[in-house]
Amino acid sequence: MNGIMSFKWKILFLGYCGVILYVSSLSPKELPEGPELVSDKILHLCEYGLLGILSWGAFGVRKGVFPWGLVALGAWFGIMDECWQDWIGKSRSAEVWDVAADAVGSLLGVTVAQLFWIKR
């Protein structure tokens, strides 16, 4: 992968991190309302699954080597995101099970990207 393409993936990754933090900064009243058809944990899983895919695009290593560091990066960002929610208040709090869903989502996203993405 050339340097320009890698740079674009890094911009997408950082932009998505910013979107996650922005949404985490909203109060529950500011979040879109809808029917409770999907569990909050499934949303966290999907959110961090995409983060895992973007991290692979931005920082992925060669095929055949599992990038545990990218999974750890996603899990760490999930922890920081929950701490951020707790710190800013706005009736939001940190939840351990959200962090667990974030970590599993990151693992799934990195795994899917590594298995199906032929770039390295």
C-alpha positions as CSV (number, residue, x, y, z in Angstrom):
1,M,0.0,0.0,0.0
2,N,1.4,3.4,-0.9
3,G,1.9,6.1,1.6
4,I,-1.0,8.3,0.4
5,M,-3.5,5.5,0.8
6,S,-2.2,4.7,4.3
7,F,-2.5,8.4,5.2
8,K,-6.1,8.5,4.0
9,W,-6.9,5.5,6.2
10,K,-5.3,7.2,9.2
11,I,-7.4,10.3,8.6
12,L,-10.6,8.1,8.4
13,F,-9.5,6.4,11.6
14,L,-8.9,9.6,13.5
15,G,-12.1,11.2,12.2
16,Y,-14.1,8.2,13.3
17,C,-12.5,8.4,16.8
18,G,-13.6,12.0,16.9
19,V,-17.2,11.0,15.9
20,I,-17.2,8.4,18.7
21,L,-16.1,11.1,21.2
22,Y,-18.6,13.6,19.9
23,V,-21.5,11.1,20.3
24,S,-20.3,10.2,23.7
25,S,-20.4,13.9,24.7
26,L,-24.1,14.1,24.0
27,S,-26.6,13.8,26.8
28,P,-29.2,11.0,26.6
29,K,-31.8,13.7,25.6
30,E,-29.7,14.7,22.6
31,L,-29.3,11.2,21.3
32,P,-31.8,10.0,18.6
33,E,-34.8,8.2,20.0
34,G,-36.1,5.1,18.5
35,P,-37.5,1.8,19.4
36,E,-35.3,-0.4,21.6
37,L,-35.0,-3.0,18.8
38,V,-31.3,-3.4,19.2
39,S,-29.4,-3.8,22.4
40,D,-27.0,-1.0,23.4
41,K,-24.2,-3.7,23.6
42,I,-24.8,-4.7,19.9
43,L,-24.4,-1.0,18.9
44,H,-21.1,-0.9,20.9
45,L,-20.0,-4.1,19.1
46,C,-20.8,-2.7,15.7
47,E,-19.3,0.8,16.5
48,Y,-16.0,-0.8,17.6
49,G,-16.0,-3.4,14.9
50,L,-15.9,-0.5,12.4
51,L,-13.1,1.0,14.5
52,G,-11.2,-2.3,14.2
53,I,-11.6,-2.3,10.5
54,L,-10.4,1.3,10.2
55,S,-7.4,0.6,12.4
56,W,-6.4,-2.3,10.2
57,G,-6.6,0.0,7.2
58,A,-4.6,2.7,8.9
59,F,-2.0,0.6,10.8
60,G,-2.4,-3.1,9.7
61,V,0.5,-5.4,9.6
62,R,1.4,-8.0,7.1
63,K,-0.9,-11.0,6.6
64,G,-0.2,-14.0,8.7
65,V,0.6,-12.0,11.9
66,F,-2.3,-11.3,14.1
67,P,-2.3,-7.6,15.2
68,W,-3.0,-7.9,18.9
69,G,-1.8,-4.3,19.2
70,L,-4.7,-3.1,17.1
71,V,-7.2,-5.0,19.2
72,A,-5.6,-3.5,22.3
73,L,-5.9,0.0,20.8
74,G,-9.6,-0.5,20.2
75,A,-10.1,-1.8,23.8
76,W,-8.1,1.1,25.2
77,F,-10.1,3.6,23.2
78,G,-13.3,2.0,24.5
79,I,-12.1,2.4,28.1
80,M,-11.1,6.1,27.4
81,D,-14.5,6.7,25.8
82,E,-16.4,5.3,28.8
83,C,-14.1,7.4,31.2
84,W,-14.9,10.5,29.0
85,Q,-18.6,9.9,29.3
86,D,-18.3,9.6,33.1
87,W,-16.1,12.7,33.3
88,I,-18.3,15.1,31.3
89,G,-21.4,14.1,33.2
90,K,-24.6,14.9,31.3
91,S,-26.3,11.9,32.9
92,R,-23.9,9.5,31.2
93,S,-21.8,7.0,33.1
94,A,-19.1,4.5,32.4
95,E,-20.2,0.9,32.1
96,V,-17.9,-2.1,32.2
97,W,-20.2,-4.1,29.9
98,D,-19.9,-1.4,27.3
99,V,-16.1,-1.6,27.5
100,A,-16.4,-5.4,27.1
101,A,-18.6,-5.0,24.0
102,D,-16.1,-2.4,22.6
103,A,-13.2,-4.8,23.1
104,V,-15.1,-7.7,21.4
105,G,-16.1,-5.4,18.6
106,S,-12.5,-4.3,18.1
107,L,-11.4,-8.0,18.0
108,L,-14.1,-8.9,15.5
109,G,-13.3,-5.9,13.3
110,V,-9.6,-6.5,13.2
111,T,-10.2,-10.2,12.5
112,V,-12.6,-9.6,9.7
113,A,-10.3,-7.0,8.1
114,Q,-7.3,-9.4,8.4
115,L,-9.2,-12.4,7.0
116,F,-10.9,-10.7,4.1
117,W,-8.7,-7.7,3.2
118,I,-6.0,-8.5,0.7
119,K,-3.7,-5.6,0.9
120,R,-0.5,-6.8,2.6
